[in-house]
Amino acid sequence: MEEKIGTIRDLSIEEREEILVDMARLLEGTAREAFVEGDRQFATISSNMANAIRFNADELARDDVDASQQVLEQAAAMLSEFQAAHPYRPVSMAIH
């Protein structure tokens, strides 16, 4: 049975780091989609944010829980913004 997690503070350091890395992975995927769709500015911002999160995930998870919460909120806002602007996501990145 799964237990409900209230905040990021309730998670272990390893779990917080895993969530940060997963968010970086999502941002990288969104950056690729944005690049394919021609939105190079959004692709660059998403890619840079993903790299920053991945590079600092360990430190954020261990030392600064408030900052990691804020980073996750900002990344989620970036993903939501892209999904709102591009509701019909490509099935494949292949060019025909």
VOTI-220982 format. One record per residue: residue in three letters; z, y, x of N, C-alpha, C in turn; residue number from 1. Coordinates in steps of 0.1 Angstrom, whole numbers. Each point is the difference from the previous one (the first is absolute). Layout:
<sites>
ala, Z, Y, X, Z, Y, X, Z, Y, X, NUM .
...
</sites>
This chain:
<sites>
met, 0, -12, 8, 0, 12, -8, 0, 12, 9, 1 .
glu, -8, 10, -3, -1, 12, 7, 11, 10, -4, 2 .
glu, 5, 6, 10, 10, 11, -3, -7, 13, 1, 3 .
lys, 5, 9, -8, -6, 14, -1, 6, 8, 12, 4 .
ile, -9, 8, 6, 4, 9, 10, 0, 14, -5, 5 .
gly, 11, 7, 2, 1, 14, -6, -7, 10, 9, 6 .
thr, 4, 1, 13, -5, 10, 9, -3, -7, 13, 7 .
ile, -7, 8, 8, -3, -6, 14, 12, -2, 8, 8 .
arg, 11, 7, -3, 13, -2, 7, 6, -14, -2, 9 .
asp, -4, -6, -12, 5, -14, -3, -7, -11, 8, 10 .
leu, -11, 4, 8, -7, -10, 7, 5, -1, 14, 11 .
ser, -3, -12, 6, 3, -1, 14, -9, 7, 9, 12 .
ile, 3, 2, 13, -9, 7, 9, -14, -7, 0, 13 .
glu, 0, -13, 1, -12, -8, 1, -9, 2, -13, 14 .
glu, 7, 0, -11, -8, 2, -13, -5, 14, -1, 15 .
arg, 7, 10, 5, -5, 14, 0, -12, 1, 9, 16 .
glu, 1, -6, 12, -11, 1, 9, -13, -7, -6, 17 .
glu, 3, -11, -6, -12, -8, -6, -6, 9, -11, 18 .
ile, 7, 7, -8, -5, 8, -11, -8, 12, 7, 19 .
leu, 5, 6, 10, -7, 10, 7, -14, -5, 6, 20 .
val, 0, -12, 6, -12, -5, 5, -10, -4, -11, 21 .
asp, 5, -5, -11, -8, -3, -11, -7, 13, -6, 22 .
met, 8, 11, 0, -6, 12, -5, -10, 5, 9, 23 .
ala, 2, -1, 13, -10, 4, 10, -13, -9, -2, 24 .
arg, 1, -12, -3, -11, -9, -2, -8, 5, -13, 25 .
leu, 7, 3, -10, -6, 6, -12, -8, 13, 3, 26 .
leu, 6, 8, 7, -6, 13, 4, -13, -2, 8, 27 .
glu, 1, -10, 9, -12, -3, 8, -11, -5, -9, 28 .
gly, 3, -9, -9, -10, -4, -10, -6, 11, -8, 29 .
thr, 8, 9, -4, -4, 12, -8, -9, 9, 9, 30 .
ala, 4, 1, 12, -8, 8, 10, -14, -6, 1, 31 .
arg, -1, -13, 1, -13, -6, 1, -9, 2, -12, 32 .
glu, 7, -1, -12, -7, 2, -13, -5, 15, -1, 33 .
ala, 9, 9, 4, -4, 14, 0, -12, 3, 9, 34 .
phe, 0, -6, 12, -10, 2, 9, -14, -5, -5, 35 .
val, 1, -12, -6, -12, -6, -6, -6, 9, -12, 36 .
glu, 10, 6, -7, -4, 9, -11, -4, 14, 4, 37 .
gly, 1, 3, 13, -4, 13, 5, 11, 10, 1, 38 .
asp, 12, -3, -3, 11, 9, 0, 7, -1, 14, 39 .
arg, -7, 6, 10, 5, -2, 14, 13, 7, 3, 40 .
gln, 3, 12, -7, 12, 7, 2, 12, -9, -5, 41 .
phe, -1, -6, -12, 10, -8, -5, 2, -13, 9, 42 .
ala, -11, -5, 4, 0, -12, 9, 8, 3, 13, 43 .
thr, -3, 12, 6, 7, 4, 12, 15, 2, -2, 44 .
ile, 4, 6, -11, 14, 3, -3, 7, -13, -2, 45 .
ser, -6, -9, -8, 6, -13, -3, 2, -9, 12, 46 .
ser, -11, 0, 8, 1, -8, 13, 11, 6, 9, 47 .
asn, 0, 13, 2, 10, 6, 8, 14, -3, -5, 48 .
met, 2, 1, -13, 13, -3, -6, 4, -14, 2, 49 .
ala, -9, -10, -1, 2, -14, 2, 4, -2, 14, 50 .
asn, -7, 6, 10, 3, -2, 14, 14, 5, 3, 51 .
ala, 4, 12, -6, 13, 6, 3, 11, -9, -6, 52 .
ile, -2, -6, -12, 10, -8, -6, 1, -13, 8, 53 .
arg, -11, -6, 4, 1, -13, 8, 7, 3, 13, 54 .
phe, -4, 11, 7, 6, 3, 13, 15, 2, -1, 55 .
asn, 5, 6, -11, 14, 4, -1, 8, -9, -10, 56 .
ala, -6, -11, -4, 7, -8, -11, 13, -5, 5, 57 .
asp, 2, -4, 12, 12, -6, 5, 11, 11, 0, 58 .
glu, -3, 12, 6, 9, 11, 0, 4, 5, -13, 59 .
leu, -9, 1, -9, 3, 5, -14, 9, -10, -7, 60 .
ala, -3, -13, 1, 8, -10, -7, 14, -1, 6, 61 .
arg, 2, 2, 12, 13, -1, 6, 8, 13, 0, 62 .
asp, -6, 11, 3, 8, 12, 3, 0, 10, -12, 63 .
asp, -10, 1, -7, -1, 11, -10, -6, -5, -13, 64 .
val, 10, -5, -8, -4, -5, -13, -6, 10, -10, 65 .
asp, 6, 12, 1, -5, 11, -9, -14, 4, 4, 66 .
ala, -3, 1, 13, -14, 3, 4, -9, -12, -4, 67 .
ser, 4, -12, 1, -9, -11, -4, -2, 0, -15, 68 .
gln, 9, 4, -8, -2, 2, -14, -10, 11, -3, 69 .
gln, 1, 11, 7, -9, 11, -2, -14, -4, 4, 70 .
val, -1, -7, 11, -13, -5, 5, -7, -9, -10, 71 .
leu, 8, -9, -6, -5, -10, -10, -5, 8, -12, 72 .
glu, 8, 10, -4, -4, 8, -12, -13, 8, 2, 73 .
gln, -1, 5, 12, -13, 8, 4, -12, -10, 0, 74 .
ala, 2, -11, 6, -11, -10, 1, -4, -5, -14, 75 .
ala, 10, -2, -8, -3, -5, -14, -7, 11, -8, 76 .
ala, 3, 13, 3, -7, 11, -6, -14, 1, 4, 77 .
met, -3, -3, 13, -13, 0, 6, -8, -11, -7, 78 .
leu, 5, -12, -2, -7, -11, -6, -2, 3, -15, 79 .
ser, 9, 6, -6, -2, 3, -15, -11, 11, -1, 80 .
glu, 0, 9, 9, -10, 11, 0, -14, -6, 1, 81 .
phe, -2, -10, 10, -13, -6, 2, -4, -8, -12, 82 .
gln, 10, -8, -6, -3, -8, -12, -4, 8, -12, 83 .
ala, 6, 12, -1, -3, 9, -11, -14, 6, 2, 84 .
ala, -4, 3, 12, -13, 6, 2, -11, -10, 1, 85 .
his, 3, -13, 2, -10, -11, 1, 5, -12, -8, 86 .
pro, -1, 1, -13, 6, -10, -9, -8, -13, 1, 87 .
tyr, -13, 0, 4, -9, -11, 0, -1, -5, 15, 88 .
arg, 9, -8, 4, 0, -4, 14, -11, -10, 3, 89 .
pro, -5, 0, 12, -11, -9, 4, 5, -14, 0, 90 .
val, -9, -9, -4, 3, -15, 0, -1, -4, 15, 91 .
ser, -9, 5, 7, -3, -4, 14, -4, 12, 8, 92 .
met, 3, -1, 13, -4, 11, 9, -14, -2, 5, 93 .
ala, -6, -11, -3, -13, -3, 5, -11, 10, -6, 94 .
ile, -9, 3, 9, -11, 9, -4, -12, -9, -3, 95 .
his, -6, 2, -12, -11, -9, -4, -13, 7, 3, 96 .
</sites>
